[in-house]
């Protein structure tokens, strides 16, 4: 897996030239959330689809 810095650089370099700071920040936010999700999954920190469905119904 790429380092965080390399992944950020690669992502930003693929954005259109018309991208603004909000676009850049959004893509960096997504990188962070995906990385954190992968780490949590590897640690077994997740819930099953059934558990999620029950949780959503309680809203």
Biopython code that builds the backbone (N, CA, C, O; Angstrom):
import numpy as np
from Bio.PDB.StructureBuilder import StructureBuilder

atoms = [
    (1, "UNK", "N", (0.847, -1.180, 0.000)),
    (1, "UNK", "CA", (0.000, 0.000, 0.000)),
    (1, "UNK", "C", (0.892, 1.242, 0.000)),
    (1, "UNK", "O", (1.937, 1.282, 0.649)),
    (2, "UNK", "N", (0.455, 2.232, -0.732)),
    (2, "UNK", "CA", (1.203, 3.489, -0.784)),
    (2, "UNK", "C", (1.233, 4.156, 0.580)),
    (2, "UNK", "O", (0.365, 3.935, 1.425)),
    (3, "UNK", "N", (2.248, 4.972, 0.769)),
    (3, "UNK", "CA", (2.261, 5.782, 1.974)),
    (3, "UNK", "C", (1.143, 6.811, 1.855)),
    (3, "UNK", "O", (0.665, 7.087, 0.755)),
    (4, "UNK", "N", (0.741, 7.359, 2.949)),
    (4, "UNK", "CA", (-0.318, 8.366, 2.952)),
    (4, "UNK", "C", (0.062, 9.547, 2.074)),
    (4, "UNK", "O", (-0.761, 10.036, 1.300)),
    (5, "UNK", "N", (1.294, 10.005, 2.185)),
    (5, "UNK", "CA", (1.737, 11.142, 1.371)),
    (5, "UNK", "C", (1.661, 10.815, -0.115)),
    (5, "UNK", "O", (1.193, 11.636, -0.904)),
    (6, "UNK", "N", (2.111, 9.641, -0.505)),
    (6, "UNK", "CA", (2.094, 9.274, -1.918)),
    (6, "UNK", "C", (0.671, 9.129, -2.422)),
    (6, "UNK", "O", (0.360, 9.537, -3.541)),
    (7, "UNK", "N", (-0.194, 8.552, -1.603)),
    (7, "UNK", "CA", (-1.592, 8.398, -2.003)),
    (7, "UNK", "C", (-2.250, 9.769, -2.184)),
    (7, "UNK", "O", (-3.017, 9.964, -3.127)),
    (8, "UNK", "N", (-1.959, 10.713, -1.296)),
    (8, "UNK", "CA", (-2.502, 12.069, -1.416)),
    (8, "UNK", "C", (-1.990, 12.748, -2.683)),
    (8, "UNK", "O", (-2.760, 13.371, -3.414)),
    (9, "UNK", "N", (-0.700, 12.628, -2.938)),
    (9, "UNK", "CA", (-0.106, 13.238, -4.136)),
    (9, "UNK", "C", (-0.713, 12.637, -5.397)),
    (9, "UNK", "O", (-1.058, 13.365, -6.328)),
    (10, "UNK", "N", (-0.845, 11.317, -5.433)),
    (10, "UNK", "CA", (-1.425, 10.651, -6.600)),
    (10, "UNK", "C", (-2.871, 11.106, -6.828)),
    (10, "UNK", "O", (-3.279, 11.369, -7.959)),
    (11, "UNK", "N", (-3.621, 11.191, -5.759)),
    (11, "UNK", "CA", (-5.027, 11.594, -5.867)),
    (11, "UNK", "C", (-5.149, 13.023, -6.366)),
    (11, "UNK", "O", (-5.931, 13.307, -7.274)),
    (12, "UNK", "N", (-4.380, 13.918, -5.774)),
    (12, "UNK", "CA", (-4.444, 15.329, -6.176)),
    (12, "UNK", "C", (-4.002, 15.498, -7.624)),
    (12, "UNK", "O", (-4.580, 16.293, -8.365)),
    (13, "UNK", "N", (-2.984, 14.756, -8.024)),
    (13, "UNK", "CA", (-2.487, 14.897, -9.400)),
    (13, "UNK", "C", (-3.497, 14.424, -10.438)),
    (13, "UNK", "O", (-3.409, 14.812, -11.603)),
    (14, "UNK", "N", (-4.450, 13.596, -10.036)),
    (14, "UNK", "CA", (-5.464, 13.094, -10.962)),
    (14, "UNK", "C", (-6.681, 14.016, -11.066)),
    (14, "UNK", "O", (-7.538, 13.817, -11.928)),
    (15, "UNK", "N", (-6.758, 15.012, -10.199)),
    (15, "UNK", "CA", (-7.890, 15.939, -10.250)),
    (15, "UNK", "C", (-7.774, 16.851, -11.473)),
    (15, "UNK", "O", (-6.683, 17.099, -11.986)),
    (16, "UNK", "N", (-8.902, 17.330, -11.910)),
    (16, "UNK", "CA", (-8.921, 18.271, -13.028)),
    (16, "UNK", "C", (-8.205, 19.561, -12.635)),
    (16, "UNK", "O", (-8.120, 19.903, -11.456)),
    (17, "UNK", "N", (-7.701, 20.257, -13.621)),
    (17, "UNK", "CA", (-7.032, 21.537, -13.359)),
    (17, "UNK", "C", (-7.987, 22.566, -12.776)),
    (17, "UNK", "O", (-7.554, 23.550, -12.177)),
    (18, "UNK", "N", (-9.266, 22.346, -12.949)),
    (18, "UNK", "CA", (-10.266, 23.277, -12.422)),
    (18, "UNK", "C", (-10.649, 22.974, -10.973)),
    (18, "UNK", "O", (-11.478, 23.678, -10.396)),
    (19, "UNK", "N", (-10.056, 21.938, -10.380)),
    (19, "UNK", "CA", (-10.369, 21.573, -8.994)),
    (19, "UNK", "C", (-10.000, 22.724, -8.064)),
    (19, "UNK", "O", (-8.983, 23.394, -8.239)),
    (20, "UNK", "N", (-10.858, 22.929, -7.072)),
    (20, "UNK", "CA", (-10.576, 23.973, -6.088)),
    (20, "UNK", "C", (-10.174, 23.329, -4.764)),
    (20, "UNK", "O", (-10.107, 22.104, -4.656)),
    (21, "UNK", "N", (-9.912, 24.144, -3.777)),
    (21, "UNK", "CA", (-9.441, 23.641, -2.481)),
    (21, "UNK", "C", (-10.475, 22.714, -1.828)),
    (21, "UNK", "O", (-10.107, 21.760, -1.142)),
    (22, "UNK", "N", (-11.759, 22.992, -2.039)),
    (22, "UNK", "CA", (-12.796, 22.126, -1.479)),
    (22, "UNK", "C", (-12.750, 20.738, -2.115)),
    (22, "UNK", "O", (-12.931, 19.733, -1.427)),
    (23, "UNK", "N", (-12.512, 20.680, -3.413)),
    (23, "UNK", "CA", (-12.381, 19.392, -4.094)),
    (23, "UNK", "C", (-11.199, 18.601, -3.529)),
    (23, "UNK", "O", (-11.308, 17.403, -3.267)),
    (24, "UNK", "N", (-10.088, 19.277, -3.349)),
    (24, "UNK", "CA", (-8.886, 18.631, -2.811)),
    (24, "UNK", "C", (-9.134, 18.118, -1.397)),
    (24, "UNK", "O", (-8.789, 16.983, -1.068)),
    (25, "UNK", "N", (-9.731, 18.958, -0.573)),
    (25, "UNK", "CA", (-10.005, 18.572, 0.812)),
    (25, "UNK", "C", (-10.965, 17.392, 0.876)),
    (25, "UNK", "O", (-10.798, 16.500, 1.709)),
    (26, "UNK", "N", (-11.970, 17.379, 0.001)),
    (26, "UNK", "CA", (-12.927, 16.279, -0.031)),
    (26, "UNK", "C", (-12.228, 14.964, -0.368)),
    (26, "UNK", "O", (-12.476, 13.944, 0.275)),
    (27, "UNK", "N", (-11.366, 14.988, -1.363)),
    (27, "UNK", "CA", (-10.657, 13.766, -1.757)),
    (27, "UNK", "C", (-9.692, 13.302, -0.661)),
    (27, "UNK", "O", (-9.540, 12.100, -0.444)),
    (28, "UNK", "N", (-9.055, 14.222, 0.016)),
    (28, "UNK", "CA", (-8.180, 13.842, 1.130)),
    (28, "UNK", "C", (-9.004, 13.265, 2.287)),
    (28, "UNK", "O", (-8.571, 12.327, 2.957)),
    (29, "UNK", "N", (-10.178, 13.824, 2.514)),
    (29, "UNK", "CA", (-11.094, 13.309, 3.535)),
    (29, "UNK", "C", (-11.474, 11.864, 3.205)),
    (29, "UNK", "O", (-11.476, 11.005, 4.086)),
    (30, "UNK", "N", (-11.794, 11.598, 1.935)),
    (30, "UNK", "CA", (-12.148, 10.235, 1.530)),
    (30, "UNK", "C", (-10.999, 9.255, 1.748)),
    (30, "UNK", "O", (-11.206, 8.135, 2.216)),
    (31, "UNK", "N", (-9.777, 9.690, 1.403)),
    (31, "UNK", "CA", (-8.605, 8.845, 1.630)),
    (31, "UNK", "C", (-8.515, 8.478, 3.104)),
    (31, "UNK", "O", (-8.290, 7.318, 3.448)),
    (32, "UNK", "N", (-8.689, 9.461, 3.968)),
    (32, "UNK", "CA", (-8.608, 9.235, 5.412)),
    (32, "UNK", "C", (-9.670, 8.251, 5.877)),
    (32, "UNK", "O", (-9.371, 7.334, 6.642)),
    (33, "UNK", "N", (-10.897, 8.427, 5.430)),
    (33, "UNK", "CA", (-11.986, 7.554, 5.869)),
    (33, "UNK", "C", (-11.796, 6.126, 5.373)),
    (33, "UNK", "O", (-12.053, 5.180, 6.118)),
    (34, "UNK", "N", (-11.356, 5.953, 4.140)),
    (34, "UNK", "CA", (-11.129, 4.612, 3.609)),
    (34, "UNK", "C", (-9.997, 3.927, 4.366)),
    (34, "UNK", "O", (-10.109, 2.753, 4.718)),
    (35, "UNK", "N", (-8.914, 4.646, 4.618)),
    (35, "UNK", "CA", (-7.802, 4.068, 5.369)),
    (35, "UNK", "C", (-8.240, 3.650, 6.775)),
    (35, "UNK", "O", (-7.900, 2.562, 7.239)),
    (36, "UNK", "N", (-8.989, 4.513, 7.442)),
    (36, "UNK", "CA", (-9.463, 4.188, 8.792)),
    (36, "UNK", "C", (-10.420, 3.000, 8.768)),
    (36, "UNK", "O", (-10.400, 2.167, 9.674)),
    (37, "UNK", "N", (-11.256, 2.920, 7.739)),
    (37, "UNK", "CA", (-12.167, 1.788, 7.605)),
    (37, "UNK", "C", (-11.422, 0.478, 7.393)),
    (37, "UNK", "O", (-11.770, -0.548, 7.976)),
    (38, "UNK", "N", (-10.400, 0.522, 6.559)),
    (38, "UNK", "CA", (-9.588, -0.679, 6.326)),
    (38, "UNK", "C", (-8.883, -1.121, 7.611)),
    (38, "UNK", "O", (-8.844, -2.310, 7.928)),
    (39, "UNK", "N", (-8.335, -0.169, 8.335)),
    (39, "UNK", "CA", (-7.650, -0.494, 9.588)),
    (39, "UNK", "C", (-8.625, -1.105, 10.588)),
    (39, "UNK", "O", (-8.299, -2.092, 11.248)),
    (40, "UNK", "N", (-9.812, -0.530, 10.706)),
    (40, "UNK", "CA", (-10.816, -1.052, 11.635)),
    (40, "UNK", "C", (-11.232, -2.464, 11.223)),
    (40, "UNK", "O", (-11.390, -3.340, 12.073)),
    (41, "UNK", "N", (-11.405, -2.680, 9.935)),
    (41, "UNK", "CA", (-11.791, -3.995, 9.438)),
    (41, "UNK", "C", (-10.719, -5.034, 9.756)),
    (41, "UNK", "O", (-11.035, -6.149, 10.171)),
    (42, "UNK", "N", (-9.459, -4.670, 9.562)),
    (42, "UNK", "CA", (-8.363, -5.596, 9.849)),
    (42, "UNK", "C", (-8.290, -5.939, 11.329)),
    (42, "UNK", "O", (-7.841, -7.025, 11.696)),
    (43, "UNK", "N", (-8.735, -5.008, 12.186)),
    (43, "UNK", "CA", (-8.740, -5.249, 13.629)),
    (43, "UNK", "C", (-10.009, -5.966, 14.090)),
    (43, "UNK", "O", (-10.157, -6.292, 15.268)),
    (44, "UNK", "N", (-10.931, -6.209, 13.137)),
    (44, "UNK", "CA", (-12.186, -6.863, 13.492)),
    (44, "UNK", "C", (-13.193, -5.910, 14.105)),
    (44, "UNK", "O", (-14.149, -6.346, 14.747)),
    (45, "UNK", "N", (-12.996, -4.641, 13.919)),
    (45, "UNK", "CA", (-13.870, -3.621, 14.496)),
    (45, "UNK", "C", (-14.960, -3.237, 13.497)),
    (45, "UNK", "O", (-14.920, -2.167, 12.890)),
    (46, "UNK", "N", (-15.929, -4.131, 13.341)),
    (46, "UNK", "CA", (-17.034, -3.867, 12.430)),
    (46, "UNK", "C", (-18.248, -4.624, 12.932)),
    (46, "UNK", "O", (-18.145, -5.474, 13.816)),
    (47, "UNK", "N", (-19.410, -4.302, 12.351)),
    (47, "UNK", "CA", (-20.625, -5.010, 12.720)),
    (47, "UNK", "C", (-21.168, -5.713, 11.482)),
    (47, "UNK", "O", (-20.851, -5.341, 10.352)),
    (48, "UNK", "N", (-21.982, -6.724, 11.708)),
    (48, "UNK", "CA", (-22.550, -7.487, 10.595)),
    (48, "UNK", "C", (-23.660, -6.683, 9.922)),
    (48, "UNK", "O", (-24.148, -5.690, 10.462)),
    (49, "UNK", "N", (-24.041, -7.131, 8.745)),
    (49, "UNK", "CA", (-25.124, -6.472, 8.016)),
    (49, "UNK", "C", (-26.425, -6.546, 8.815)),
    (49, "UNK", "O", (-27.205, -5.594, 8.821)),
    (50, "UNK", "N", (-26.658, -7.667, 9.484)),
    (50, "UNK", "CA", (-27.870, -7.811, 10.300)),
    (50, "UNK", "C", (-27.868, -6.815, 11.458)),
    (50, "UNK", "O", (-28.889, -6.196, 11.754)),
    (51, "UNK", "N", (-26.726, -6.668, 12.103)),
    (51, "UNK", "CA", (-26.619, -5.711, 13.200)),
    (51, "UNK", "C", (-26.836, -4.281, 12.705)),
    (51, "UNK", "O", (-27.482, -3.476, 13.376)),
    (52, "UNK", "N", (-26.304, -3.978, 11.550)),
    (52, "UNK", "CA", (-26.484, -2.655, 10.972)),
    (52, "UNK", "C", (-27.944, -2.401, 10.644)),
    (52, "UNK", "O", (-28.463, -1.313, 10.892)),
    (53, "UNK", "N", (-28.603, -3.403, 10.087)),
    (53, "UNK", "CA", (-30.018, -3.254, 9.750)),
    (53, "UNK", "C", (-30.845, -2.975, 11.005)),
    (53, "UNK", "O", (-31.729, -2.119, 10.985)),
    (54, "UNK", "N", (-30.564, -3.691, 12.095)),
    (54, "UNK", "CA", (-31.276, -3.452, 13.358)),
    (54, "UNK", "C", (-31.013, -2.043, 13.859)),
    (54, "UNK", "O", (-31.926, -1.368, 14.335)),
    (55, "UNK", "N", (-29.771, -1.600, 13.754)),
    (55, "UNK", "CA", (-29.422, -0.267, 14.212)),
    (55, "UNK", "C", (-30.161, 0.803, 13.401)),
    (55, "UNK", "O", (-30.670, 1.772, 13.965)),
    (56, "UNK", "N", (-30.218, 0.626, 12.091)),
    (56, "UNK", "CA", (-30.896, 1.599, 11.224)),
    (56, "UNK", "C", (-32.388, 1.649, 11.568)),
    (56, "UNK", "O", (-32.974, 2.731, 11.600)),
    (57, "UNK", "N", (-33.004, 0.502, 11.823)),
    (57, "UNK", "CA", (-34.434, 0.469, 12.160)),
    (57, "UNK", "C", (-34.718, 1.211, 13.463)),
    (57, "UNK", "O", (-35.827, 1.705, 13.669)),
    (58, "UNK", "N", (-33.719, 1.290, 14.341)),
    (58, "UNK", "CA", (-33.944, 1.968, 15.633)),
    (58, "UNK", "C", (-33.891, 3.493, 15.514)),
    (58, "UNK", "O", (-34.233, 4.206, 16.457)),
    (59, "UNK", "N", (-33.465, 3.982, 14.362)),
    (59, "UNK", "CA", (-33.406, 5.420, 14.160)),
    (59, "UNK", "C", (-34.787, 5.944, 14.046)),
    (59, "UNK", "O", (-34.978, 7.147, 13.870)),
]
sb = StructureBuilder()
sb.init_structure("model")
sb.init_model(0)
sb.init_chain("A")
sb.init_seg("    ")
for serial, (resi, resn, name, xyz) in enumerate(atoms, 1):
    if name == "N":
        sb.init_residue(resn, " ", resi, " ")
    sb.init_atom(name, np.array(xyz, "f"), 0.0, 1.0, " ", f" {name:<3s}", serial, name[0])
structure = sb.get_structure()
